[in-house]
Amino acid sequence: MNSIKDRAALIAQAAARMNKETFKGTLPKNPTARTELQHQSAKVVTLEDAIRKTGLKDGMTISFHHHFRGGDKVINLVVAKLAEMGFKNLHLASSSLIDVHEPLIEHIRNGVITKISTSGLRGKLANEISHGLMEEPVVFRSHGGRGSAIANGDIHIDVAFLGASSCDPMGNACGFSRSENAKSICGSLGYALPDAQYADKVVILTDDLVAYPNTPNAISERNVDYVVVVDSVGDSSKISSGAIRDTKNPRDILLAQQAAKVIINSGYFKQGFSIQTGSGGASLAAVKFIRQSMIDQGITASFALGGITAHMVKMHEEGLIERLIDVQSFDKVAAESLKNDPMHKEVSANEYASYDEPGSATHNLDIVILSALEVDVNFNVNVLVGSDGIIRGAIGGHPDTAADSALSIIVCPLLRGRIPCVVDEVTTHITPGSTVDVVVTEYGIAVNPGRPELKERLEKAGLKIVDIHSLKDRAKSIIGDAAPLPFGDKVVGIVMNRDGSVMDVIKNITE
């Protein structure tokens, strides 16, 4: 059986079984292949050519990420090109939309965009939609919920347009660059990774085309169809703008100090604990106030999760946090750390907070500190719709982390100006009260009745524990009864729970 003749017969049989020809030994060698790939690739095309080559048609779904936040230039650039090319009735599925995306208003009015799926809306775009700009309601999902919806097909993406800080001609892309010519960095591309994995076609837009191979990379060439070089994908100076700007507000600092005291005395502050802070000045600042207690008690955290900040990077470099798990870099310091530190790990939205993924990081989360627009007497939280009925925020990972963490802490003032933050019932249900453990205000700390052991620990530590109804009553005594909101009959938004069920609806504002 070892003869050449017998071996040839076996190879022929195997080829027949596989319905393939046998190898004839005539593959050509191309000694110039590597040199050519360094400088050119069939994937590198203009934006218009990329759009045509993807086969995009009216009525299809396009997706984007928001890692450049206030500095994002990709969405407006691509949608303007689509409008110029005559596309209509498109479904825009972005991980979030903010103030900089105001030009979308005109594209909605002109019928280029007729459906939107997102985690949040802000600015004039949100205001117009709140007043009924769109015929189809916007569908809002958490970051984990969006990842799950993409994976299970509830959101089918036809073409993903993903901005990258650097990319090589084959499509290996990431949110930082090792090039001296780097124009923009955003750090983690966690919210873009489900799009890259599941979209039918993927177009990378970059302002830094580098030589092959661009490694380490967040997005692999295997998932990329076309690469488009543009003047700028984003302004790095604006990734820490708005809700994630470091606070100097004395009230926020007080709330952060109180939240830190809750953590330290909760029973979860022990060797190897894990933590996440949400957006909002007080919740981001709280991590600074647990630092000294970690040093004093000789405690280190196993990991910090979510939107990673310079404060967390500093504590990691000091040895207080062993690993950083980064779905979104909240500032340039975090973005640079991701580039240089192997213990700073980038994860997709699914690995971060998917309801369906058993190994998602939130399932291993001990403590989360979150902000709120409103909390009601049943501990339900609203982070999306203002007390005036106008959409002005984002769901983000709020319900994902509150549900999965061992200890969820909401920090919010009792009042914002003349607006109460503790109310009878929230304007819009985003995070169920059953998943919220503690509400921290400057007038006291309310503990969910479902956590009596936690209340006992905090009382023993001398913290001011109050009934949440008393916080609501105090707010009401200061500002009186709020006038009913002028909601109309048109549904402008649908809020999805992280398990794919419908949580709530948002009605239009008529004034």
C-alpha positions in Angstrom: 0.0 0.0 0.0 3.0 2.3 0.1 3.8 2.2 -3.6 3.4 5.3 -5.7 0.7 3.6 -7.7 -1.3 2.7 -4.6 -0.9 6.2 -3.1 -2.1 7.8 -6.4 -5.2 5.6 -6.4 -6.0 6.6 -2.8 -5.5 10.3 -3.7 -7.9 9.8 -6.7 -10.5 8.2 -4.5 -10.2 11.0 -1.9 -10.6 13.6 -4.7 -13.7 11.9 -6.0 -15.2 11.8 -2.5 -14.5 15.5 -2.2 -15.7 16.2 -5.7 -12.4 17.9 -6.4 -9.6 17.5 -8.9 -6.2 16.1 -7.8 -3.3 18.5 -7.5 -1.2 18.8 -10.7 1.7 20.6 -9.1 1.5 23.7 -11.4 0.7 26.5 -8.9 2.5 29.7 -10.0 4.9 31.5 -7.7 4.5 35.3 -7.6 7.7 36.9 -6.0 6.2 40.4 -6.2 3.0 39.6 -4.3 4.1 41.0 -0.9 5.4 44.2 -2.4 2.2 44.8 -4.3 0.0 44.2 -1.3 2.0 46.7 0.7 0.9 49.4 -1.7 -2.3 48.4 -3.3 -5.3 46.1 -2.8 -8.6 45.6 -4.7 -10.3 46.4 -1.4 -9.1 50.0 -1.4 -11.7 52.0 -3.3 -13.5 55.4 -3.2 -16.6 55.7 -0.9 -18.9 55.9 -3.9 -17.3 52.7 -5.4 -17.6 50.9 -2.1 -21.2 51.7 -1.8 -21.9 50.5 -5.3 -19.8 47.3 -4.9 -21.7 46.4 -1.7 -24.9 46.1 -3.6 -26.7 48.5 -1.2 -30.3 49.1 -2.3 -33.2 51.3 -1.1 -34.8 49.9 2.0 -31.7 48.2 3.3 -30.0 48.6 6.7 -26.7 50.4 7.3 -24.8 50.6 10.5 -22.2 52.7 12.3 -20.5 53.0 15.7 -20.1 56.0 18.0 -16.6 55.6 19.4 -15.5 59.0 18.3 -18.5 60.4 20.1 -18.7 64.2 19.7 -15.9 64.1 17.1 -17.5 61.5 14.8 -17.3 62.4 11.1 -18.2 59.1 9.5 -22.0 59.0 9.8 -22.5 62.5 8.3 -20.0 61.8 5.5 -21.5 58.5 4.5 -25.2 59.5 4.7 -24.5 62.7 2.7 -22.9 60.5 0.0 -25.9 58.1 0.1 -28.2 61.1 -0.3 -26.2 62.4 -3.2 -26.4 59.0 -4.9 -30.2 59.0 -4.6 -30.7 56.3 -1.9 -34.1 56.3 -0.1 -35.9 54.5 2.7 -32.7 53.3 4.5 -32.7 51.9 8.1 -29.8 53.5 10.1 -28.6 51.2 12.9 -26.0 53.1 14.9 -24.7 52.2 18.3 -25.6 55.7 19.4 -26.4 59.1 17.9 -25.5 62.5 19.4 -25.4 66.2 18.9 -22.9 66.1 16.0 -25.4 64.1 13.9 -27.8 67.0 13.5 -27.4 66.8 9.7 -29.4 63.6 9.7 -32.5 65.7 10.3 -32.5 66.9 6.7 -31.9 63.3 5.4 -34.9 62.1 7.4 -37.0 64.9 5.9 -35.9 64.0 2.4 -36.7 60.3 2.9 -33.1 59.0 2.8 -33.4 57.7 6.3 -36.8 56.4 7.4 -36.0 54.0 10.3 -33.5 54.3 13.1 -32.2 51.7 15.7 -29.9 53.0 18.3 -29.0 53.1 22.0 -29.4 56.9 22.4 -30.3 60.3 20.8 -29.1 63.8 21.8 -29.2 67.3 20.6 -31.4 68.8 17.9 -31.9 65.4 16.2 -33.4 64.0 19.4 -35.5 67.1 19.8 -37.0 66.9 16.3 -37.7 63.2 16.7 -39.3 63.8 20.1 -41.7 66.2 18.3 -42.7 63.6 15.7 -40.1 64.0 12.8 -40.2 60.4 11.8 -43.1 58.2 10.8 -41.5 55.1 12.1 -40.6 55.1 15.8 -37.0 54.8 16.8 -36.1 51.5 18.3 -33.9 51.9 21.4 -31.7 49.0 22.7 -29.0 48.7 25.4 -25.5 48.0 24.2 -25.8 44.4 25.2 -29.3 44.2 23.7 -28.0 45.6 20.4 -25.2 43.1 20.3 -27.7 40.3 20.9 -30.1 41.6 18.3 -27.4 41.7 15.7 -26.2 38.2 16.6 -29.7 36.7 16.5 -30.9 38.5 13.4 -33.4 40.9 14.9 -31.1 43.6 13.4 -29.9 42.4 10.0 -27.2 44.7 8.8 -26.7 44.8 5.0 -23.7 47.2 5.0 -21.7 48.3 8.0 -19.7 51.5 7.6 -17.1 51.5 10.4 -14.6 54.3 11.1 -11.1 53.1 12.1 -8.1 55.1 13.4 -5.8 52.9 11.2 -6.3 50.2 8.6 -4.1 48.3 6.2 -5.0 47.7 2.5 -6.4 44.3 3.4 -8.8 45.6 6.0 -7.1 44.9 9.3 -8.4 47.8 11.4 -8.2 49.2 14.9 -9.0 52.3 17.0 -5.4 53.4 17.4 -2.3 53.7 15.2 1.4 53.1 15.5 2.0 55.4 12.5 3.7 58.8 13.0 0.9 60.1 10.7 -1.9 59.1 12.9 -4.7 61.7 12.8 -7.3 60.3 15.2 -7.6 57.6 17.8 -10.7 56.4 19.7 -9.3 53.3 21.4 -11.7 50.3 21.7 -14.0 49.5 18.8 -16.2 47.3 20.9 -19.5 48.5 19.6 -18.4 48.0 16.0 -17.3 44.4 16.4 -20.7 42.8 16.2 -21.4 44.8 13.0 -18.1 43.6 11.5 -18.8 40.0 12.4 -22.4 39.8 11.3 -23.0 42.4 8.5 -23.4 41.1 5.0 -20.8 43.7 3.8 -18.3 45.7 5.8 -16.7 49.0 4.7 -13.8 50.4 6.8 -13.3 54.2 6.6 -9.9 55.4 7.8 -7.6 58.5 7.6 -4.5 56.4 8.3 -3.8 53.7 5.7 -0.8 51.8 7.0 1.4 49.0 5.6 0.3 45.4 5.9 0.0 43.9 8.5 -1.8 46.4 10.8 -1.5 44.4 14.0 -2.7 44.0 16.7 -6.1 44.7 15.1 -9.6 44.8 16.4 -11.3 44.0 13.1 -9.8 41.3 10.8 -9.4 41.5 7.1 -11.6 38.3 6.9 -14.6 40.4 7.8 -13.8 43.5 5.6 -14.9 43.9 2.0 -13.7 47.4 1.2 -11.4 50.1 2.6 -12.0 53.8 2.0 -9.4 56.4 2.8 -10.9 59.8 3.9 -9.5 63.1 5.2 -10.7 62.5 8.8 -12.8 59.9 10.6 -13.0 61.8 13.8 -11.7 64.3 16.3 -10.0 62.5 19.1 -10.2 65.6 21.4 -14.0 65.1 21.6 -14.3 61.5 22.6 -14.4 62.6 26.3 -17.0 65.3 25.7 -20.5 65.7 27.1 -21.8 63.1 29.6 -18.3 61.6 30.2 -16.4 64.8 31.0 -14.6 64.7 34.3 -16.6 66.6 36.9 -15.6 69.5 39.1 -19.2 70.1 40.3 -19.2 70.1 44.2 -22.5 68.2 44.3 -21.3 65.5 41.9 -18.1 65.1 44.1 -20.3 64.8 47.2 -22.4 62.1 45.5 -19.2 60.3 44.4 -17.9 60.3 47.9 -21.2 58.9 49.2 -21.2 56.2 46.5 -17.7 55.3 47.5 -18.8 54.9 51.1 -21.6 52.6 50.0 -19.1 50.4 48.1 -16.6 50.2 50.9 -19.2 49.1 53.4 -21.3 47.0 51.1 -19.6 43.6 51.8 -18.5 43.5 48.1 -15.4 45.6 48.6 -12.9 42.8 49.1 -9.9 41.3 47.4 -10.5 40.5 43.7 -13.7 42.5 43.3 -14.7 43.9 39.9 -16.2 47.2 39.1 -17.8 49.4 36.3 -18.6 53.1 36.3 -21.2 54.4 33.9 -21.3 57.8 32.3 -22.1 60.9 34.4 -19.7 62.9 36.4 -20.5 61.5 39.9 -20.4 57.9 38.8 -17.1 58.4 37.0 -15.6 60.3 39.9 -16.5 57.6 42.5 -13.7 55.4 41.5 -11.2 58.0 42.6 -12.6 57.9 46.1 -12.2 54.2 46.6 -8.6 54.3 45.6 -7.2 55.3 49.0 -9.3 52.7 50.8 -7.9 50.0 48.4 -4.4 51.2 49.3 -5.1 51.3 53.0 -6.7 47.9 53.1 -4.3 46.2 50.6 -7.2 45.4 48.2 -6.8 45.0 44.5 -9.6 44.7 41.9 -9.6 41.8 39.4 -10.9 43.9 36.6 -12.6 47.2 35.7 -15.2 47.0 33.0 -17.0 49.1 30.4 -16.1 52.6 29.4 -12.4 52.9 30.6 -11.1 56.2 31.8 -7.8 57.8 32.7 -8.6 57.3 36.4 -8.9 53.5 35.8 -5.8 53.4 33.7 -3.9 55.2 36.6 -5.1 52.7 39.1 -4.2 49.8 36.8 -0.7 51.2 36.4 -0.5 51.5 40.2 -1.3 47.8 40.5 -4.7 48.4 42.1 -6.7 47.0 39.1 -5.3 43.9 37.6 -7.0 44.1 34.2 -9.0 46.5 32.1 -11.9 45.2 30.0 -12.7 47.9 27.5 -15.8 48.1 25.3 -15.3 51.9 24.9 -12.4 54.2 25.7 -13.7 57.3 27.4 -10.6 59.4 26.8 -7.3 59.5 24.9 -5.3 58.2 27.9 -7.5 55.0 27.9 -7.0 54.7 24.1 -3.3 54.9 24.4 -3.3 52.4 27.2 -5.2 50.0 25.0 -2.6 50.3 22.3 0.4 49.7 24.7 -0.8 47.4 27.5 -1.5 43.7 27.0 -3.5 43.6 30.2 -5.9 46.2 28.8 -8.3 44.1 26.7 -10.7 45.2 24.0 -14.1 43.3 23.9 -17.1 43.4 21.6 -20.5 44.5 22.8 -21.5 40.8 23.0 -18.5 39.9 25.1 -19.3 42.9 27.3 -23.0 42.6 28.1 -25.0 40.3 25.8 -28.0 38.8 27.6 -27.6 35.6 25.4 -23.8 35.1 25.9 -23.0 33.0 29.0 -19.4 34.4 29.1 -20.2 38.1 28.8 -18.2 40.2 31.3 -21.2 41.7 33.0 -22.1 38.2 34.3 -18.9 38.4 36.4 -19.4 42.0 37.6 -19.6 42.7 41.3 -20.2 46.5 41.5 -21.6 49.0 39.1 -22.1 52.8 39.7 -24.6 54.4 37.3 -26.2 57.8 36.8 -29.9 58.6 36.2 -32.2 61.3 34.9 -35.0 60.0 37.1 -35.6 57.3 39.7 -39.0 56.4 41.0 -40.3 55.1 44.3 -40.1 51.5 42.9 -36.4 52.0 42.0 -37.2 52.0 38.3 -34.7 54.2 36.4 -34.9 56.5 33.4 -31.8 57.5 31.6 -33.2 58.3 28.1 -36.1 60.8 28.3 -35.9 64.2 30.1 -38.6 65.3 32.5 -39.8 67.5 29.7 -40.5 64.5 27.5 -37.6 65.2 25.2 -35.2 62.4 24.4 -31.8 63.5 25.6 -29.7 60.5 26.6 -28.8 56.9 25.9 -29.6 53.5 27.4 -26.0 52.4 27.0 -25.1 49.5 29.2 -27.4 50.7 32.1 -29.9 47.8 32.3 -27.3 45.3 31.3 -25.0 46.1 34.2 -27.7 46.7 36.7 -29.2 43.3 36.1 -26.0 41.3 36.1 -24.0 43.0 38.9 -24.0 41.9 42.5 -24.4 45.5 43.6 -25.9 48.2 41.4 -25.7 51.8 42.7 -27.6 54.8 41.1 -26.2 58.2 41.9 -28.3 61.2 41.2 -29.2 64.6 42.8 -32.5 65.1 44.4 -33.2 68.0 42.1 -31.6 69.4 38.9 -32.6 73.0 39.0 -36.4 72.9 39.5 -36.6 69.4 38.1 -37.1 66.4 40.6 -34.9 63.4 40.0 -36.8 61.2 42.5 -40.5 60.8 41.4 -43.6 58.7 41.8 -43.1 57.1 38.4 -40.3 57.6 35.8 -41.2 59.2 32.5 -39.8 56.2 30.6 -38.9 52.8 32.0 -35.3 51.9 31.1 -33.9 49.9 34.0 -36.3 47.8 36.1 -36.3 48.6 39.8 -35.9 44.9 40.6 -32.3 45.2 39.3 -31.4 48.4 41.3 -30.0 48.0 44.8 -29.1 51.5 46.1 -30.0 55.1 45.2 -27.5 57.7 46.4 -28.6 61.3 46.7 -27.2 64.3 48.6 -30.1 64.0 51.1 -29.6 60.3 51.9 -29.2 56.8 50.6 -32.2 54.6 49.7 -31.8 50.8 49.7 -34.1 48.5 47.7 -36.4 46.7 50.2 -35.4 43.5 48.5 -31.9 43.9 49.9 -32.4 44.0 53.7 -28.9 42.6 54.4 -27.3 45.4 52.4 -29.3 48.0 54.3 -28.2 46.5 57.6 -24.5 46.7 56.6 -24.8 50.3 55.5 -26.6 51.4 58.7 -24.0 49.7 60.8 -21.4 51.8 59.0 -23.2 54.9 60.0 -24.5 55.9 56.6 -27.7 57.9 56.4 -30.3 55.5 55.1 -33.7 56.9 54.2 -36.9 55.6 52.6 -37.1 56.4 48.9 -40.6 57.8 49.4 -39.2 60.4 51.8 -36.8 61.5 49.0 -39.7 61.9 46.6 -41.7 63.8 49.2 -38.8 66.1 49.9 -38.3 66.9 46.3 -42.1 67.6 45.9 -42.1 69.9 49.0 -39.4 72.0 47.3 -40.8 72.3 43.8 -44.5 71.3 44.2 -46.5 69.3 41.7 -45.1 69.1 38.2 -47.5 70.0 35.3 -48.5 67.1 33.2 -46.3 66.6 30.1 -47.9 67.5 26.8 -47.6 64.1 25.2 -49.4 63.4 22.0 -50.8 60.1 20.6 -47.9 59.3 18.2 -45.3 56.8 19.3 -41.9 58.2 18.5 -39.8 55.6 20.3 -39.9 51.9 21.4 -37.7 50.9 24.3 -36.6 47.2 24.1 -35.6 45.2 27.2 -32.3 43.5 27.0 -34.0 40.1 26.5 -35.7 41.4 23.3 -39.1 42.1 24.8 -40.7 45.6 24.7 -40.1 47.6 27.9 -41.9 50.9 27.1 -42.9 53.4 24.4 -42.2 57.1 24.0 -44.9 59.4 22.8 -44.4 62.6 20.9 -44.3 66.0 22.6 -46.9 68.5 21.2 -45.4 71.7 22.5 
